[in-house]
Amino acid sequence: MGIFILGSLVFIVAFVFFKISALKKTENNQSWSRLALVGLVDYLVLVIGSLGTGILFMTMYSIGHG
């Protein structure tokens, strides 16, 4: 269970740093609602990708170890 908590904390920290760097590169005239929508879409894509990768690796592990 600890490895899942550690993985989720690393994911959240990486996502926050990613969004901070993206916000520094955006133009000042963009609306906060648009930036929030982009952040939500980015978050959903990253979560689905992380879950999909975890499922894929666990499936490969189960097949490999019988």
N, C-alpha and C positions, 0 to 999 in steps of 0.2 A: 504494500500500500504506500509505503514511503517513497518508492521510486515514481509513482504516479503523481504524488503531491509535488515532488521535486521537479518533475517534468512540466507540470502545469505552472509552477512558479517561474521556471525558466522561460516558458512560452509567454507568460504575461509580461515579464520584464523585457523580452525581445520585442514584443508587439508594441509596448510603450515607447521604447527607444526608436523603433521604426516609425511610429506616428510622430514623434517629436521631430525627427529629421525631415519627415515629409512636410510638416507644418512650417518648418523654417524655409523650405523651398517654394512655398505657395505665395501667390500674389496677395497683397493686402486687401484688394477689393473683392475677394471671394467671400460669400456669405458663410456664416457658421453652420447653417442648416445643410448646406451643400457639403461642407467639410465633414460634418457629423454623418451624413449619408455615406460618403466615401469611406469613412472609418468603419462604419457598421458593415458595409459590403466587404471590406478588407478583412475584418474580424471573422465574418462568416466563412469566407473562402479559406482562411487559415485554420479555423476550427474543423471544417469539413476535410481539409487536406490532412490535418494531424490525425483525426479519427480514422480516415481511410488508410493512411500509412500504418497506423497502429494495428488495424484489422488485418491488413496485408501481411505485416511482419508476424503477427500472432498465428495467422493461417499457415504461413511458410514454416514457422517454428513447429507447429503441431504436425504438419505433414513430415517434416524432417526428423522428428523424434517419435514418430509412430503414435 
